[in-house]
Amino acid sequence: MALRIETAGRIHAGRIHAGRIHAGRIHAGRIHAGGSNEREAVVKLLQKAGLLTDDLPTDLAGFLLAWDDDDLVGVAGLERHAALGLLRSVAVDPTHRNTGMATQLVERLLATADATHLQAIYLITTTAEGFFSRYGFVSVSRDEVPDAIRQTRQFSGLCPASALVMKRNLP
């Protein structure tokens, strides 16, 4: 009897990176915390997705980036404001959509929020209510949003007033 071992990933610098096979390609090979040297690539991906970049932190603190070889293919950020979080800038390159990448990024940030004892996470969206509702986010009135979130540039002026505000309480 022969034993056959298969890996779902690719070998890079002697390490196997876990990935997902989609249409014959492996995705989400490398997800890591963002750094200031990657800001230009993040801006490019966010602009491609039609998302705001005006208030993007220089050091990308709180951001996770997904790379496929040398291409940035996913990004998501979690800003901390007192005991609250603002989930923002969730974007996946069109060539990598429907691969579970956004799910991986959001789930990792939600785990971070839980581990750091945030009380609630807010987000602002014009197009992704259905996606975020799968994670327990519910729409809330702008009047219900605490000052710590209201004072962010995203809430106070960058995002249109017609955008939906969503909230998820954390245990």
Contacts in CASP RR format, 6 or more apart in sequence:
PFRMAT RR
TARGET T0000
AUTHOR 0000-0000-0000
METHOD contacts of the structure
MODEL  1
MALRIETAGRIHAGRIHAGRIHAGRIHAGRIHAGGSNEREAVVKLLQKAG
LLTDDLPTDLAGFLLAWDDDDLVGVAGLERHAALGLLRSVAVDPTHRNTG
MATQLVERLLATADATHLQAIYLITTTAEGFFSRYGFVSVSRDEVPDAIR
QTRQFSGLCPASALVMKRNLP
7 16 0 8 1.000
8 18 0 8 1.000
8 19 0 8 1.000
8 20 0 8 1.000
8 21 0 8 1.000
8 26 0 8 1.000
9 16 0 8 1.000
9 17 0 8 1.000
9 18 0 8 1.000
9 19 0 8 1.000
9 26 0 8 1.000
9 29 0 8 1.000
10 16 0 8 1.000
10 17 0 8 1.000
10 19 0 8 1.000
10 26 0 8 1.000
10 29 0 8 1.000
11 17 0 8 1.000
12 30 0 8 1.000
17 29 0 8 1.000
17 30 0 8 1.000
18 28 0 8 1.000
18 29 0 8 1.000
19 26 0 8 1.000
19 27 0 8 1.000
19 28 0 8 1.000
19 29 0 8 1.000
20 26 0 8 1.000
20 27 0 8 1.000
20 28 0 8 1.000
20 99 0 8 1.000
20 100 0 8 1.000
21 27 0 8 1.000
22 98 0 8 1.000
22 99 0 8 1.000
26 68 0 8 1.000
27 68 0 8 1.000
27 73 0 8 1.000
27 96 0 8 1.000
27 99 0 8 1.000
27 100 0 8 1.000
27 101 0 8 1.000
28 66 0 8 1.000
28 68 0 8 1.000
28 73 0 8 1.000
28 96 0 8 1.000
28 99 0 8 1.000
28 100 0 8 1.000
28 101 0 8 1.000
28 104 0 8 1.000
29 66 0 8 1.000
29 67 0 8 1.000
29 68 0 8 1.000
30 66 0 8 1.000
30 67 0 8 1.000
30 68 0 8 1.000
31 64 0 8 1.000
31 65 0 8 1.000
31 66 0 8 1.000
31 67 0 8 1.000
31 104 0 8 1.000
31 105 0 8 1.000
31 108 0 8 1.000
32 64 0 8 1.000
32 65 0 8 1.000
32 67 0 8 1.000
33 60 0 8 1.000
33 62 0 8 1.000
33 63 0 8 1.000
33 64 0 8 1.000
33 65 0 8 1.000
34 42 0 8 1.000
34 60 0 8 1.000
34 62 0 8 1.000
34 63 0 8 1.000
34 64 0 8 1.000
34 65 0 8 1.000
35 59 0 8 1.000
35 60 0 8 1.000
35 63 0 8 1.000
36 58 0 8 1.000
36 59 0 8 1.000
36 60 0 8 1.000
38 60 0 8 1.000
38 65 0 8 1.000
38 72 0 8 1.000
39 56 0 8 1.000
39 58 0 8 1.000
39 60 0 8 1.000
41 65 0 8 1.000
41 72 0 8 1.000
42 53 0 8 1.000
42 56 0 8 1.000
42 60 0 8 1.000
42 63 0 8 1.000
42 65 0 8 1.000
42 72 0 8 1.000
42 75 0 8 1.000
42 89 0 8 1.000
43 53 0 8 1.000
43 56 0 8 1.000
44 72 0 8 1.000
45 72 0 8 1.000
45 73 0 8 1.000
45 74 0 8 1.000
45 75 0 8 1.000
45 91 0 8 1.000
45 93 0 8 1.000
46 52 0 8 1.000
46 53 0 8 1.000
46 56 0 8 1.000
46 75 0 8 1.000
46 89 0 8 1.000
46 91 0 8 1.000
47 53 0 8 1.000
48 91 0 8 1.000
48 93 0 8 1.000
48 94 0 8 1.000
49 91 0 8 1.000
49 92 0 8 1.000
51 89 0 8 1.000
51 91 0 8 1.000
52 89 0 8 1.000
52 154 0 8 1.000
52 158 0 8 1.000
52 159 0 8 1.000
54 153 0 8 1.000
54 158 0 8 1.000
55 152 0 8 1.000
55 153 0 8 1.000
55 154 0 8 1.000
55 158 0 8 1.000
56 89 0 8 1.000
57 63 0 8 1.000
57 79 0 8 1.000
62 77 0 8 1.000
62 78 0 8 1.000
62 79 0 8 1.000
62 80 0 8 1.000
62 109 0 8 1.000
62 112 0 8 1.000
63 75 0 8 1.000
63 76 0 8 1.000
63 77 0 8 1.000
63 78 0 8 1.000
63 89 0 8 1.000
64 75 0 8 1.000
64 76 0 8 1.000
64 77 0 8 1.000
64 105 0 8 1.000
64 108 0 8 1.000
64 109 0 8 1.000
65 72 0 8 1.000
65 74 0 8 1.000
65 75 0 8 1.000
66 72 0 8 1.000
66 73 0 8 1.000
66 74 0 8 1.000
66 75 0 8 1.000
66 92 0 8 1.000
66 96 0 8 1.000
66 101 0 8 1.000
66 104 0 8 1.000
66 105 0 8 1.000
67 73 0 8 1.000
68 96 0 8 1.000
71 93 0 8 1.000
72 93 0 8 1.000
73 92 0 8 1.000
73 93 0 8 1.000
73 95 0 8 1.000
73 96 0 8 1.000
73 101 0 8 1.000
74 91 0 8 1.000
74 92 0 8 1.000
74 93 0 8 1.000
74 96 0 8 1.000
74 101 0 8 1.000
74 102 0 8 1.000
74 105 0 8 1.000
75 89 0 8 1.000
75 90 0 8 1.000
75 91 0 8 1.000
75 105 0 8 1.000
76 87 0 8 1.000
76 88 0 8 1.000
76 89 0 8 1.000
76 90 0 8 1.000
76 91 0 8 1.000
76 102 0 8 1.000
76 105 0 8 1.000
76 106 0 8 1.000
76 109 0 8 1.000
77 87 0 8 1.000
77 88 0 8 1.000
77 89 0 8 1.000
77 90 0 8 1.000
77 109 0 8 1.000
78 85 0 8 1.000
78 86 0 8 1.000
78 87 0 8 1.000
78 88 0 8 1.000
78 109 0 8 1.000
78 112 0 8 1.000
78 113 0 8 1.000
78 121 0 8 1.000
79 85 0 8 1.000
79 86 0 8 1.000
79 88 0 8 1.000
79 152 0 8 1.000
80 116 0 8 1.000
80 118 0 8 1.000
81 148 0 8 1.000
81 149 0 8 1.000
81 151 0 8 1.000
81 152 0 8 1.000
82 148 0 8 1.000
83 117 0 8 1.000
83 118 0 8 1.000
83 119 0 8 1.000
84 118 0 8 1.000
84 119 0 8 1.000
84 120 0 8 1.000
84 121 0 8 1.000
84 122 0 8 1.000
84 146 0 8 1.000
84 148 0 8 1.000
84 149 0 8 1.000
85 113 0 8 1.000
85 118 0 8 1.000
85 120 0 8 1.000
85 121 0 8 1.000
85 122 0 8 1.000
85 149 0 8 1.000
86 121 0 8 1.000
86 122 0 8 1.000
86 123 0 8 1.000
86 149 0 8 1.000
86 152 0 8 1.000
86 154 0 8 1.000
86 155 0 8 1.000
87 106 0 8 1.000
87 109 0 8 1.000
87 121 0 8 1.000
87 122 0 8 1.000
87 123 0 8 1.000
87 132 0 8 1.000
88 123 0 8 1.000
88 124 0 8 1.000
88 154 0 8 1.000
90 102 0 8 1.000
90 105 0 8 1.000
90 106 0 8 1.000
90 128 0 8 1.000
92 99 0 8 1.000
92 101 0 8 1.000
92 102 0 8 1.000
92 105 0 8 1.000
102 131 0 8 1.000
106 132 0 8 1.000
106 135 0 8 1.000
107 135 0 8 1.000
110 121 0 8 1.000
110 135 0 8 1.000
110 168 0 8 1.000
113 121 0 8 1.000
113 170 0 8 1.000
114 170 0 8 1.000
114 171 0 8 1.000
117 170 0 8 1.000
118 170 0 8 1.000
119 169 0 8 1.000
119 170 0 8 1.000
120 167 0 8 1.000
120 168 0 8 1.000
120 169 0 8 1.000
120 170 0 8 1.000
121 137 0 8 1.000
121 167 0 8 1.000
121 168 0 8 1.000
121 170 0 8 1.000
122 140 0 8 1.000
122 145 0 8 1.000
122 149 0 8 1.000
122 165 0 8 1.000
122 166 0 8 1.000
122 167 0 8 1.000
123 132 0 8 1.000
123 137 0 8 1.000
123 165 0 8 1.000
123 166 0 8 1.000
124 154 0 8 1.000
124 155 0 8 1.000
124 159 0 8 1.000
124 163 0 8 1.000
124 164 0 8 1.000
124 165 0 8 1.000
124 166 0 8 1.000
125 132 0 8 1.000
125 163 0 8 1.000
125 164 0 8 1.000
125 166 0 8 1.000
126 159 0 8 1.000
126 160 0 8 1.000
126 162 0 8 1.000
126 163 0 8 1.000
126 164 0 8 1.000
129 139 0 8 1.000
129 164 0 8 1.000
129 166 0 8 1.000
132 166 0 8 1.000
133 166 0 8 1.000
135 168 0 8 1.000
136 168 0 8 1.000
137 166 0 8 1.000
137 167 0 8 1.000
137 168 0 8 1.000
138 166 0 8 1.000
138 167 0 8 1.000
138 168 0 8 1.000
139 164 0 8 1.000
139 165 0 8 1.000
139 166 0 8 1.000
140 165 0 8 1.000
140 166 0 8 1.000
140 167 0 8 1.000
141 165 0 8 1.000
142 161 0 8 1.000
142 165 0 8 1.000
144 167 0 8 1.000
145 155 0 8 1.000
145 165 0 8 1.000
145 167 0 8 1.000
149 155 0 8 1.000
150 156 0 8 1.000
155 165 0 8 1.000
END
